Amino acid sequence: MKRTCGAIATWMALASVLVACAQARSAGGLGQGPGRIGHPTGPTQLVLRIKATGGFVSPTVMATRLPDISLFGDGTMVTTGPVPEIYPGPALPKLLARTLTEPGMQALLRAAAGAGLLGPDRSYRTMTISDMPTTVFTLVAEGRRHVVSVYGLGIAASPLVSAPERKARRALLAFERGLFGLSSLLPKGSFYKERPFEPTALSVFVRPYQAVADPNLSEPTTRWPLAGSLATFGRPANDFSASRCGMVRGTDATSVLELAKHANQLTPWSSGGREFALFFRPLLPDEHGC
């Protein structure tokens, strides 16, 4: 009887451990140990995002703008690549991806905490210059979503900016710059080489095509590869006047991406006997459409 009771106690203790592990994993378990910072662990779960919003930019840029940096729970970091200084520019933006190990994730989260991103939500807006973008830092860690926004990050601070805000701005700018040069921020061997990011879905903005006056910029027409007319594709885009927006994914996205890789921002796309201008916005793992 004693042996049976002991076995039952052992199994109950083991069950308690398994339940605790399952709960930790569902909460973002890789960061739950002593001295570690908890974070989501799924490949579509956001951990960190740095994105510029607003500013004096065209409606096209506003609609298709991508985050500068996005880090996901499985360690995948997606960043915007260099933009070629040509006109017309390529139809697709350049995105790069690399993978961080869990020690790399922890080092990054500690750096984020040092930059003030694990505290309460804050907004730094003291600036005398108008029409500048606002940089929004979003960090998901320790069971909370932390958001810090900075207007005119990297611009020389106004004399009106308080000493604490100046210090906070410097820390956030240094953190952001460190993410584009990971060797200065993370330990050796905690991240892998950059590779092209291959989206599996994208938003497509459609507008009636307007011919370019310069004859030297005449572009060959590309045929829209999917069924249905672009005239009724998607639905009206609220933040991009006279445009429609729809999402393509899976094999449809593959077909569109293959053609878009060889197109530019002035390429006319034919569909249903008409020509359209298309603007592409690749979707990141946590994004779901227009």
N, C-alpha and C positions, 0 to 999 in steps of 0.2 A: 504493500500500500504506500509506504514511504517513497519507493522508487517511482510509482505511478504519479504521485503528487509532485515529485521533483521534476518528472518529465513534463507534466502539465505546466508547472511554473516556468520551465525553460522555454516551452513553446509560447507561453503568454508574453514572456520578455522579448522573444524574437519577434512576435507579431507587433509588439509596441514599437520596436526599432524599425520594422518595415513600414508601419504607418507613419512614423515620424519622418523617415526618408522620403516617402511619397509626398507628404505635405511640404517638405522642404523643396523637393523637385518642382512641384506645381507652383511654388512661390518664387521660383527662380533659383533653384538650389545650389548652383555652382558657387555662389558667393556667400553661402550661409555659415561657413566654418569660422573658427576663431580668427580674428584679425582680417577677415575677408569682407568685402563689400558686396552685398547681395545684388543680383541683377537678373533680368529675364534671360532665359537660355534658348528660346526657340529661334529658328532661322528667320521667322517673319516678325519677331518681337523686337521693337526698337529699344536700344539702350541709350544711344546718344545721337543727337542731330544738331547740326549748326546750319542755319539757313538765313539768307538775307531776304527781307521783305520790304515792300514799299520803295521809295526813292524815285528819282526822275528817270524813268525808263519807259520804253514803248509798251503798248498793250500786248504785243507779241511776246516780248521778254517777260512781262508780268505773268502771262498765261503759261508759258513753257519753262519758267525758271525752276531749276533743280536745287536741292540742298547742296551745300558745299561738302558736307560730311554727314554720312549716316552709318552708324554702327549697330549691328544686330546681335541677338543673343548667342548665336553660334560662333561669334568672332568675326563675321564678315564685315569689312569696312568698305563702303562705296564712296568714292570722292570724284569730284569733277576734274577732268583732265585739262590740259592747256588748250586754249582756243586759237586756231590758226588765224593769222591776220590777213585774211583774203576776203574778197567780195566777188560774188556772193559766197557766204559761208556754207559749210556742209549742212545737209538737212537734219542730220542727227548729231546731238552733242556727244562729246567723248567722255565716257565714264570708265573709271578704273576701280578694281576691287583687289583687296588683299585680305588675308586671314590672320587674326591674332590668336595666340594661344591663351589659355586661361590665365597664366602668369602675366601675359601682356595685357589682358583685360583688366586684371587687378591693378597693374601699374598705371594704366590709363585712368581708371576710376579714382585712384589715389591722387593723380594729377588734377582730375576734375574737382575733387573735394578741395584740394589746395587752391584752386582758382575760385572757390566759393560757390560751386554748382550744387552742393548737397544741402544747402541751407534753404530758407524760405524763398518763394518766388519774389523776384525784384525787377525793377525797371529803371534804367539809367537814361535819362532823356535831356539832361542839361547840356545845351549846345546852342550856339547862335547862328549856325549855318542851316539853311533850309534845304529841303528836297534830298536829304541823304537817306540811305537805306538803314533799316534797323536790323541788327544781327540778333537772331533768337537762338539761344542755347536751350535745348531740351534734354534733360537727363532723367532716365528711369532707373532708379536704384533704391535699395533698402525699402522696397514696397511703396515708393512714392514717385510721383512725376514732378520734377523740379523744372521750372521755366525761368530763365533770366534773359531779359532783352536789353540791348544796348543800342541807342541811336548814335549813328556816326562813329562806330568803332574804328579805331585807328587814325581818326582825324585829330589834329592837335587840339587839346582840350581848351575850352573857353576859360577865361579868368573866373567865370562864375561857378565853375565846377569845384565842388568841395574836395578837400584832401582825401576823405574816405572814398569818394566816387572815383577820383583819379587813380587811387591804388587799385580799386576793383577793376577799372577799365584796363589798366596795365596787366593785371593778372589774367584776365580773360583773353586779351590779345595774345599774350605769350602762350597761353594754352592752345588757342586756335592755331597759331603758327607752328607750334610743336607737333600738331597732328599732321601737318604736311611734310614734316621731317622727322619721322618716328624714331630714327636712331638716336636723336637727342632727347627723346621723351621716354622710350621704353627700353628694357634690357635687351641685350643681344640675344638673338634666337627666339624672341617672343612674338615675332611676326614674320610673314612670308613675303615673297616678291610680288610686286604688282602684276596684275593681269587685266585684260579687257573685261569689263562687266557686260555680260550678255543678258539683256532684259528678256523676260518671257511674256510681257504685256506692255502696251503703251497706249496713251491717249493720243488721238488724232484730231486736230482742229482744222476745220474746213471753211474756206472762204471762196467766193467767186474770184476767178483769176483776173488780174489786171496786167495788161501787157506793159513791159518796161519800155520807156521811150528810147533808151540807148540801144541802137541796133547791134552794137558789139556784145551786148549781154543777152542776145537771143538764145534761149535754152531749148533743147529737144524735149518733146512731150513724152511723159511716162504714163502708161496705161495702169489705172487702178486695178489691182489683181483680184479683188473680192467681188462677190455677187452683190447686186443692189446698187443703186445710184448714190453717188456722193451728195447729191442734192438733198437727200432725205436721211443721210447718215447721222447717227447719234441724235442729239437734241440741241436746241439753242444754248449757246454758252453765255452765261450771265455776265461774266467778267471780260468778255472778248466780243465786242459788238459786231454784228453782221456775220457771226461765225456759228458753226455747229461743232459739237464735240462728241466723240464716241470712243469706245475702248475696243481694242482688238487683243486677243490673247491666243495662246496655243499655236496651232498650225497657221491660223490667219495672221498672227503676229509675225511668224517666221517669214511668210510670203511678203508682207509689207516691209519688214526690216531689210530683206534681201535687196529690194528695189531702192529703198530709202538710203542705203549705204552708198549708192552711186548717184544720188540726187543732191541738189543744193537748195538753198532757200528760195530761189527763183524758178525752180522746175515747175512747169505746168503739168497737172495730172488730169488725164482725160477719163470721163465717166459719163455714160448716157448721152454722148454727143456734145458734151460741154467740157470746159476746162476749169480746173479749180487749183487754188493754192493750198498746200497742206503744211501744217506745222506739227512737229512730233515732240511728244513729251514721254520718254521712257518711264515706266512705273517701277518703283523700288519695291522690295519684298513686302512692305507693310501697307502699300498703297493699292487702291481699288478702282481708280477711274477718274473721270473729269470732276 
